[in-house]
Amino acid sequence: MSSAPSLRLSPAPQQGTREYADVDRAQLPPDVAGAGASIGAEQADATTSSPTASAVDAYLNSKILHPSFGADESLARGLQRADEEGLPRIAVSPQQGQFLSVLAKSIGAERILEIGTLGGYSTSFLAKALPPHGRIDTLELEPKHAKVAQANFLDSDLYPFPQIIIGPALQSLKKLSQPEEGAYDLVFIDANKDQILEYFLEALRLTRTGGVIVVDNAIRQGKIILENNTNEDINVSGLRKLYDWVEKDQGKTVLMSAIQTVGGKSWE
């Protein structure tokens, strides 16, 4: 889950930039060394001289996933249920999901908005991080996906229980107002990237000052830097529109950082 977390605060004055040496692709794990690398098997041999990113994820999963979060067996059942129902395998990884829990807890989030429910895997991590009086709303286009997510939430006995809003995300967002209890503390955007800027701007409207907006899949195997792409990818162009907006904003509205991740879900 490469991400572009944004904080609704003005950044400090720039003190100049530091250049870092480029990474030799040969030094990358073999399952992410290519821009189009496929997801490696989690059980890849970690004893080889060239360990894979997937194998490292598997090792970390065995060590640090929390029994009530990433290692919760109900979440694994939820992934299996999503597979059985034919949902695409594009959910966050367990480590990425637990990171969302850490992030939500670290800012004391009480109200969370998610754009893109899928089978509810990331939703569950976010809901688990909320206090009992918290609130989480999640937007999903496909009724089938929402049905699977609902079953997964029940299986995990989540409280607070996520509210799923079914329909095109942008239409749903435009109808949303800030909750009566206060604006959202955290927004997680994990949906179609061709409308990512529109989602982001609506999220800004709904998020409190000092709140955090996380955009998933922010790197696209590095394709975001390609100026001339003969096979234009709407997901890439959508992300570039977001970064162009942040550049023009010049820190007046958000403080953003983009994080490249390498793991079981490749380089994204």
Residue frames as qw, qx, qy, qz and C-alpha x, y, z in Angstrom:
[[0.000, 0.890, 0.456, 0.000, 0.00, 0.00, 0.00],
 [0.350, 0.137, 0.002, 0.927, 1.99, 2.90, -1.21],
 [0.128, -0.803, -0.569, 0.123, 0.24, 5.86, 0.28],
 [0.226, 0.430, 0.017, 0.874, 0.06, 9.61, 0.18],
 [0.332, -0.639, -0.605, 0.339, -0.99, 10.71, 3.66],
 [0.125, 0.556, 0.110, 0.814, -2.10, 14.33, 3.88],
 [0.314, -0.484, -0.577, 0.578, -2.41, 16.45, 6.98],
 [0.080, 0.846, 0.368, 0.378, -4.61, 19.55, 6.96],
 [0.453, -0.782, -0.016, 0.428, -1.87, 21.80, 8.29],
 [0.403, 0.889, -0.216, 0.024, 0.50, 24.29, 6.69],
 [0.903, 0.028, -0.157, 0.400, 4.02, 22.86, 6.27],
 [0.462, -0.721, 0.086, 0.509, 7.11, 24.46, 7.77],
 [0.337, 0.859, -0.268, -0.278, 9.20, 26.69, 5.46],
 [0.945, 0.265, -0.072, 0.181, 11.43, 24.66, 3.18],
 [0.437, -0.788, 0.361, 0.240, 15.07, 24.45, 4.20],
 [0.220, 0.590, -0.701, -0.334, 16.35, 23.13, 0.89],
 [0.956, 0.089, -0.056, -0.273, 16.34, 19.59, -0.47],
 [0.404, -0.525, 0.743, 0.098, 18.59, 16.61, -0.03],
 [0.712, 0.392, -0.443, -0.377, 19.32, 14.27, -2.89],
 [0.735, -0.289, 0.604, -0.110, 19.49, 10.54, -2.42],
 [0.002, -0.344, 0.834, 0.430, 21.19, 8.03, -4.65],
 [0.757, 0.114, -0.258, -0.589, 18.86, 6.15, -6.95],
 [0.733, -0.231, 0.614, -0.183, 18.16, 2.53, -6.10],
 [0.166, 0.340, -0.836, -0.398, 19.76, -0.06, -8.35],
 [0.809, -0.019, -0.129, -0.573, 16.89, -2.26, -9.51],
 [0.686, 0.189, -0.698, 0.079, 19.15, -5.28, -9.09],
 [0.100, 0.176, -0.718, 0.666, 19.13, -4.55, -5.36],
 [0.618, -0.135, 0.096, -0.769, 15.35, -4.75, -5.14],
 [0.591, -0.040, 0.776, -0.217, 13.69, -8.00, -4.05],
 [0.123, -0.051, 0.823, 0.552, 13.23, -10.23, -7.13],
 [0.119, 0.563, 0.816, 0.051, 9.42, -10.15, -6.92],
 [0.078, 0.907, 0.295, -0.289, 9.33, -6.33, -7.21],
 [0.435, -0.376, 0.366, 0.732, 12.38, -5.59, -9.34],
 [0.156, 0.267, 0.635, 0.708, 10.23, -5.15, -12.45],
 [0.256, 0.004, 0.097, -0.962, 7.67, -2.36, -12.77],
 [0.711, -0.058, -0.314, -0.626, 5.07, -4.91, -13.78],
 [0.147, 0.204, -0.935, 0.251, 6.09, -7.50, -11.20],
 [0.653, -0.385, -0.494, -0.426, 3.33, -9.82, -10.11],
 [0.567, -0.614, 0.335, -0.436, 2.54, -10.51, -6.50],
 [0.352, 0.345, -0.863, 0.115, 4.81, -13.23, -5.14],
 [0.728, -0.370, -0.563, -0.128, 3.64, -16.13, -3.03],
 [0.424, -0.800, 0.212, -0.367, 3.61, -15.33, 0.68],
 [0.881, -0.386, 0.270, 0.047, 5.37, -18.56, 1.47],
 [0.632, 0.690, -0.311, 0.167, 8.35, -17.82, -0.78],
 [0.864, -0.148, -0.271, 0.398, 11.61, -19.31, 0.46],
 [0.184, -0.973, 0.089, -0.111, 13.05, -16.80, 2.92],
 [0.749, -0.489, 0.329, 0.302, 16.31, -18.73, 3.18],
 [0.732, 0.503, 0.204, 0.412, 17.52, -17.92, -0.35],
 [0.495, -0.173, -0.005, 0.852, 20.32, -15.45, -0.93],
 [0.078, -0.156, -0.239, -0.955, 17.78, -13.12, -2.56],
 [0.086, 0.413, 0.809, -0.409, 14.77, -13.03, -0.22],
 [0.005, 0.513, 0.567, 0.645, 11.55, -11.79, -1.75],
 [0.216, -0.268, 0.190, -0.919, 9.41, -8.96, -0.42],
 [0.758, -0.274, -0.331, -0.491, 6.59, -11.46, 0.00],
 [0.755, -0.100, -0.579, 0.291, 8.79, -13.68, 2.16],
 [0.196, 0.151, -0.417, 0.875, 9.70, -10.71, 4.34],
 [0.511, -0.295, -0.072, -0.805, 6.01, -9.89, 4.71],
 [0.829, -0.214, -0.488, -0.168, 5.33, -13.50, 5.73],
 [0.562, 0.009, -0.567, 0.602, 8.10, -13.32, 8.36],
 [0.070, -0.190, 0.261, -0.944, 6.80, -10.03, 9.76],
 [0.662, -0.294, -0.300, -0.621, 3.27, -11.38, 9.79],
 [0.789, -0.189, -0.574, 0.107, 4.41, -14.29, 11.94],
 [0.472, -0.014, -0.465, 0.749, 6.11, -11.93, 14.39],
 [0.061, -0.094, -0.266, 0.957, 4.14, -8.74, 14.81],
 [0.376, -0.369, -0.503, -0.685, 0.54, -9.13, 13.71],
 [0.274, -0.200, 0.563, -0.754, -1.62, -8.40, 16.76],
 [0.068, 0.208, 0.974, -0.066, -4.08, -11.13, 17.87],
 [0.222, 0.649, 0.573, -0.449, -6.95, -8.63, 17.85],
 [0.290, 0.743, -0.164, -0.580, -5.94, -6.94, 14.61],
 [0.414, 0.547, -0.611, -0.396, -3.88, -8.46, 11.79],
 [0.135, 0.171, -0.975, 0.031, -3.89, -11.98, 13.29],
 [0.571, 0.128, 0.454, -0.672, -7.62, -12.00, 14.04],
 [0.302, 0.053, 0.921, 0.240, -8.85, -15.24, 12.47],
 [0.398, 0.678, 0.551, -0.281, -12.14, -13.63, 11.47],
 [0.204, 0.783, -0.258, -0.527, -10.24, -11.36, 9.08],
 [0.105, -0.296, 0.879, 0.358, -8.66, -14.37, 7.38],
 [0.340, 0.404, 0.846, -0.071, -12.12, -15.90, 7.06],
 [0.304, 0.790, 0.197, -0.494, -13.28, -12.65, 5.51],
 [0.095, 0.598, -0.600, -0.523, -10.60, -12.83, 2.84],
 [0.188, 0.017, 0.966, 0.176, -11.58, -16.43, 2.11],
 [0.345, 0.616, 0.637, -0.311, -15.25, -15.43, 1.89],
 [0.253, 0.773, -0.142, -0.564, -14.34, -12.67, -0.56],
 [0.029, -0.365, 0.834, 0.414, -12.38, -15.17, -2.68],
 [0.268, 0.259, 0.928, -0.024, -15.28, -17.60, -2.71],
 [0.323, 0.755, 0.446, -0.357, -17.60, -14.83, -3.89],
 [0.643, 0.470, 0.351, 0.493, -15.23, -13.88, -6.69],
 [0.075, -0.987, -0.017, 0.143, -14.17, -10.45, -5.42],
 [0.607, 0.664, -0.291, 0.326, -10.90, -9.15, -6.89],
 [0.799, -0.373, -0.217, 0.420, -7.80, -9.79, -4.78],
 [0.336, 0.603, -0.039, 0.722, -6.88, -6.14, -4.32],
 [0.544, -0.816, -0.180, -0.078, -7.36, -5.67, -0.58],
 [0.036, -0.829, 0.496, -0.255, -4.57, -4.23, 1.52],
 [0.632, 0.156, -0.726, 0.222, -2.07, -6.68, 2.99],
 [0.654, -0.596, -0.447, 0.131, -2.23, -7.62, 6.70],
 [0.524, -0.223, -0.161, 0.806, 0.74, -5.36, 7.47],
 [0.028, 0.286, 0.243, 0.926, -0.84, -2.48, 5.60],
 [0.480, -0.610, -0.500, -0.384, -4.16, -3.03, 7.34],
 [0.648, -0.533, -0.379, 0.390, -2.51, -3.05, 10.75],
 [0.349, 0.029, 0.004, 0.937, -0.69, 0.16, 9.78],
 [0.230, -0.521, -0.364, -0.737, -4.09, 1.76, 9.23],
 [0.644, -0.622, -0.445, 0.005, -5.06, 0.66, 12.75],
 [0.596, -0.275, -0.198, 0.729, -1.86, 2.16, 14.17],
 [0.145, 0.256, 0.186, 0.937, -2.46, 5.40, 12.30],
 [0.402, -0.614, -0.431, -0.525, -6.08, 5.71, 13.43],
 [0.687, -0.580, -0.375, 0.228, -5.15, 5.01, 17.06],
 [0.555, -0.080, -0.106, 0.821, -2.18, 7.37, 16.98],
 [0.021, -0.287, -0.137, -0.948, -4.37, 10.37, 16.09],
 [0.175, 0.227, 0.704, -0.650, -7.17, 9.32, 18.44],
 [0.275, -0.078, -0.553, -0.783, -9.61, 8.98, 15.55],
 [0.359, 0.220, 0.712, -0.561, -13.28, 8.79, 16.50],
 [0.648, 0.605, 0.272, -0.374, -14.83, 9.28, 13.06],
 [0.323, -0.310, 0.722, 0.527, -13.49, 7.58, 9.94],
 [0.690, 0.569, 0.074, -0.440, -14.60, 7.67, 6.31],
 [0.477, -0.215, 0.756, 0.393, -13.49, 5.05, 3.79],
 [0.586, 0.574, -0.145, -0.554, -13.91, 5.33, 0.03],
 [0.602, 0.371, -0.681, -0.189, -13.87, 1.82, -1.44],
 [0.731, -0.392, 0.398, -0.392, -15.13, -0.99, 0.80],
 [0.452, 0.313, -0.817, -0.175, -14.54, -4.07, -1.36],
 [0.681, -0.251, -0.685, -0.057, -14.89, -7.02, 1.06],
 [0.506, -0.810, -0.054, -0.293, -14.42, -4.86, 4.14],
 [0.840, -0.062, -0.288, 0.456, -10.89, -5.99, 5.01],
 [0.319, 0.274, -0.204, 0.884, -9.37, -2.52, 5.45],
 [0.432, -0.584, -0.164, -0.668, -12.66, -1.31, 6.92],
 [0.837, -0.432, -0.336, 0.013, -12.32, -3.88, 9.68],
 [0.638, 0.006, -0.279, 0.718, -8.83, -2.70, 10.63],
 [0.005, 0.401, -0.026, 0.916, -10.10, 0.87, 10.85],
 [0.628, -0.542, -0.270, -0.489, -13.20, -0.07, 12.84],
 [0.824, -0.283, -0.402, 0.281, -11.09, -2.06, 15.32],
 [0.453, 0.126, -0.240, 0.849, -9.04, 1.08, 16.04],
 [0.230, -0.549, -0.154, -0.788, -12.09, 3.15, 17.01],
 [0.144, -0.066, 0.709, -0.688, -13.43, 3.69, 20.54],
 [0.143, 0.391, 0.904, -0.099, -16.88, 2.23, 21.32],
 [0.221, 0.755, 0.375, -0.490, -18.58, 5.57, 20.65],
 [0.148, -0.395, 0.507, 0.751, -16.78, 5.96, 17.31],
 [0.664, 0.590, 0.277, -0.366, -18.22, 6.00, 13.81],
 [0.263, -0.312, 0.699, 0.588, -17.05, 4.58, 10.49],
 [0.661, 0.593, 0.212, -0.409, -18.78, 5.13, 7.14],
 [0.382, -0.272, 0.731, 0.495, -17.60, 3.28, 4.04],
 [0.556, 0.561, -0.054, -0.611, -18.61, 3.85, 0.40],
 [0.415, -0.108, 0.861, 0.272, -18.98, 0.98, -2.08],
 [0.384, 0.281, -0.405, -0.781, -20.21, 0.93, -5.67],
 [0.484, 0.046, -0.811, -0.324, -21.05, -2.78, -5.97],
 [0.732, -0.376, 0.099, -0.560, -23.97, -4.24, -3.95],
 [0.938, 0.020, -0.341, 0.056, -22.33, -7.68, -4.13],
 [0.467, 0.342, -0.497, 0.647, -19.17, -6.36, -2.51],
 [0.321, -0.447, 0.282, -0.786, -21.23, -4.62, 0.16],
 [0.891, -0.243, -0.142, -0.355, -23.06, -7.87, 0.94],
 [0.830, 0.104, -0.427, 0.344, -19.78, -9.73, 1.44],
 [0.188, 0.417, -0.409, 0.790, -18.41, -6.90, 3.57],
 [0.592, -0.442, 0.083, -0.669, -21.54, -6.92, 5.74],
 [0.952, -0.158, -0.254, -0.062, -21.12, -10.65, 6.37],
 [0.652, 0.248, -0.424, 0.578, -17.47, -10.10, 7.26],
 [0.123, -0.498, 0.298, -0.805, -18.33, -7.32, 9.72],
 [0.806, -0.371, -0.021, -0.460, -20.82, -9.59, 11.43],
 [0.916, 0.033, -0.348, 0.198, -18.30, -12.41, 11.58],
 [0.461, 0.292, -0.403, 0.735, -15.76, -10.09, 13.22],
 [0.391, -0.722, -0.543, 0.175, -18.42, -8.74, 15.60],
 [0.362, 0.266, -0.043, 0.892, -17.23, -5.20, 14.92],
 [0.253, -0.868, -0.426, 0.028, -18.24, -2.39, 17.24],
 [0.471, 0.486, 0.195, -0.710, -18.76, 0.31, 16.20],
 [0.649, 0.307, 0.677, 0.160, -20.40, -1.40, 13.23],
 [0.159, -0.201, 0.410, 0.875, -19.45, 0.10, 9.85],
 [0.504, 0.629, 0.384, -0.451, -22.20, 1.79, 7.85],
 [0.418, 0.027, 0.664, 0.619, -21.98, 0.92, 4.15],
 [0.371, 0.663, 0.120, -0.639, -23.25, 3.51, 1.66],
 [0.600, 0.168, 0.698, 0.352, -23.89, 1.87, -1.71],
 [0.428, 0.867, 0.249, -0.064, -23.59, 3.81, -4.97],
 [0.610, 0.568, -0.066, 0.549, -21.08, 5.75, -7.08],
 [0.581, -0.356, -0.355, 0.640, -18.57, 7.16, -4.60],
 [0.180, 0.102, 0.049, 0.977, -18.47, 10.70, -5.94],
 [0.382, -0.505, -0.428, -0.645, -22.26, 11.01, -5.86],
 [0.678, -0.533, -0.490, 0.126, -22.34, 9.64, -2.33],
 [0.507, -0.161, -0.230, 0.815, -19.59, 12.00, -1.22],
 [0.006, -0.301, -0.179, -0.937, -21.38, 15.05, -2.57],
 [0.548, -0.561, -0.428, -0.449, -24.43, 14.10, -0.52],
 [0.688, -0.338, -0.495, 0.409, -22.43, 13.60, 2.66],
 [0.132, -0.881, 0.114, -0.441, -22.12, 16.25, 5.34],
 [0.197, 0.395, -0.732, 0.519, -19.77, 16.30, 8.26],
 [0.484, -0.387, -0.780, 0.082, -21.14, 14.08, 11.06],
 [0.357, -0.838, -0.191, -0.366, -23.10, 15.90, 13.77],
 [0.779, -0.556, -0.063, 0.283, -20.45, 14.86, 16.29],
 [0.205, -0.789, 0.363, 0.452, -17.78, 16.62, 14.25],
 [0.582, 0.644, -0.409, -0.282, -15.83, 16.26, 11.02],
 [0.985, 0.047, -0.129, 0.106, -14.05, 13.03, 10.12],
 [0.473, -0.764, 0.391, 0.200, -10.64, 12.54, 11.71],
 [0.321, -0.341, 0.790, 0.395, -9.35, 10.11, 9.09],
 [0.760, 0.497, 0.041, -0.416, -10.29, 9.35, 5.49],
 [0.477, -0.267, 0.771, 0.328, -8.93, 6.33, 3.62],
 [0.613, 0.587, -0.114, -0.517, -9.26, 6.50, -0.18],
 [0.331, -0.237, 0.881, 0.242, -8.88, 3.15, -1.91],
 [0.614, 0.568, 0.481, -0.262, -11.01, 3.40, -5.03],
 [0.679, 0.547, 0.318, 0.372, -10.75, 4.04, -8.77],
 [0.486, -0.409, 0.043, 0.771, -7.83, 6.38, -9.36],
 [0.257, 0.427, 0.454, 0.738, -9.27, 8.22, -12.38],
 [0.258, -0.801, -0.293, -0.454, -11.43, 10.24, -9.96],
 [0.664, -0.277, -0.452, 0.527, -8.92, 10.40, -7.15],
 [0.170, 0.150, -0.116, 0.967, -8.60, 14.20, -7.17],
 [0.452, -0.442, -0.295, -0.716, -12.36, 14.62, -6.92],
 [0.759, -0.422, -0.493, 0.055, -12.46, 12.15, -4.02],
 [0.549, -0.075, -0.342, 0.759, -9.60, 13.97, -2.33],
 [0.044, -0.289, -0.010, -0.956, -11.24, 17.39, -2.60],
 [0.636, -0.483, -0.351, -0.489, -14.51, 16.04, -1.19],
 [0.761, -0.286, -0.475, 0.337, -12.53, 14.37, 1.60],
 [0.305, 0.145, -0.240, 0.910, -10.95, 17.73, 2.45],
 [0.360, -0.433, -0.169, -0.809, -14.41, 19.21, 2.84],
 [0.798, -0.410, -0.335, -0.287, -15.41, 16.47, 5.24],
 [0.773, -0.088, -0.416, 0.471, -12.19, 16.20, 7.29],
 [0.388, -0.898, -0.126, 0.163, -11.33, 18.30, 10.33],
 [0.250, 0.855, -0.387, 0.239, -8.35, 20.62, 10.34],
 [0.269, -0.572, 0.744, -0.217, -5.45, 18.47, 11.50],
 [0.892, 0.079, 0.377, -0.237, -7.17, 15.35, 10.20],
 [0.258, -0.411, 0.778, 0.399, -5.47, 12.81, 7.94],
 [0.803, 0.456, 0.022, -0.382, -6.36, 11.64, 4.43],
 [0.454, -0.359, 0.768, 0.274, -4.64, 8.50, 3.12],
 [0.699, 0.527, -0.200, -0.439, -4.60, 7.71, -0.60],
 [0.791, -0.190, 0.573, 0.102, -3.77, 4.09, -1.45],
 [0.753, 0.325, 0.449, 0.355, -1.81, 2.80, -4.48],
 [0.038, 0.944, 0.018, -0.328, -0.04, 6.11, -4.91],
 [0.268, -0.602, 0.589, 0.469, 2.98, 4.93, -6.94],
 [0.833, 0.471, 0.105, -0.270, 1.64, 2.45, -9.54],
 [0.889, -0.008, 0.238, 0.390, 5.01, 0.63, -9.91],
 [0.391, -0.422, 0.210, 0.790, 6.64, 4.00, -10.61],
 [0.348, 0.488, 0.616, 0.511, 4.51, 4.76, -13.67],
 [0.060, -0.910, -0.348, 0.217, 3.48, 8.10, -12.18],
 [0.291, -0.670, 0.255, 0.633, 6.75, 9.67, -13.37],
 [0.465, 0.188, 0.665, 0.553, 6.24, 8.80, -17.05],
 [0.151, 0.468, -0.007, -0.871, 5.60, 12.03, -18.94],
 [0.551, 0.335, -0.430, -0.632, 4.77, 10.30, -22.20],
 [0.462, -0.035, 0.871, -0.166, 2.88, 7.04, -21.86],
 [0.249, 0.100, -0.672, -0.690, 1.80, 5.60, -25.19],
 [0.446, -0.394, -0.779, -0.200, -0.74, 3.42, -23.38],
 [0.160, -0.431, 0.282, -0.842, -2.15, 6.04, -21.05],
 [0.382, -0.308, -0.844, 0.216, -3.32, 4.51, -17.79],
 [0.277, -0.721, -0.240, -0.589, -6.26, 6.42, -16.32],
 [0.738, -0.596, -0.258, 0.181, -5.16, 5.32, -12.86],
 [0.615, -0.099, -0.012, 0.783, -1.77, 6.96, -13.42],
 [0.106, 0.463, 0.230, 0.849, -3.20, 10.13, -14.95],
 [0.487, -0.740, -0.362, -0.289, -5.67, 10.42, -12.10],
 [0.716, -0.510, -0.172, 0.444, -2.90, 10.27, -9.51],
 [0.475, 0.123, 0.113, 0.864, -0.83, 12.80, -11.46],
 [0.139, -0.694, -0.311, -0.635, -3.77, 15.23, -11.34],
 [0.646, -0.719, -0.250, 0.057, -3.74, 14.90, -7.55],
 [0.685, -0.296, 0.003, 0.666, -0.01, 15.57, -7.33],
 [0.263, 0.427, 0.256, 0.826, -0.36, 18.53, -9.73],
 [0.351, -0.797, -0.313, -0.379, -3.05, 19.96, -7.44],
 [0.710, -0.608, -0.136, 0.328, -0.81, 19.59, -4.37],
 [0.578, 0.047, 0.128, 0.804, 2.04, 21.28, -6.23],
 [0.034, 0.585, 0.285, 0.758, -0.16, 24.25, -7.15],
 [0.538, -0.758, -0.353, -0.108, -1.56, 24.43, -3.62],
 [0.358, 0.574, -0.389, 0.624, 1.97, 25.25, -2.35],
 [0.380, -0.086, -0.736, 0.554, 1.21, 24.04, 1.16],
 [0.283, -0.271, 0.073, -0.917, -1.75, 26.34, 1.77],
 [0.779, -0.214, -0.132, -0.575, -4.17, 23.48, 2.42],
 [0.981, -0.188, -0.028, -0.034, -2.31, 20.24, 3.03],
 [0.144, -0.691, 0.708, 0.042, 1.02, 18.85, 4.13],
 [0.955, 0.190, -0.028, -0.225, 1.51, 15.70, 2.06],
 [0.225, -0.560, 0.785, 0.141, 4.05, 12.91, 2.05],
 [0.869, 0.271, -0.259, -0.322, 4.17, 10.05, -0.46],
 [0.498, -0.480, 0.718, -0.075, 5.50, 6.70, 0.74],
 [0.652, 0.346, -0.601, -0.307, 6.66, 3.99, -1.65],
 [0.717, -0.340, 0.539, -0.282, 6.08, 0.52, -0.28],
 [0.489, 0.355, -0.773, -0.196, 7.63, -2.80, -1.24],
 [0.484, -0.186, 0.727, -0.451, 5.93, -5.91, 0.08],
 [0.431, 0.165, 0.887, 0.017, 3.67, -8.81, -0.73],
 [0.462, 0.754, 0.427, -0.188, 1.64, -6.53, -3.01],
 [0.656, 0.438, 0.201, 0.581, 4.69, -5.63, -5.12],
 [0.293, -0.195, -0.062, 0.934, 5.92, -2.03, -5.57],
 [0.017, 0.688, 0.617, 0.382, 2.93, 0.25, -5.51]]
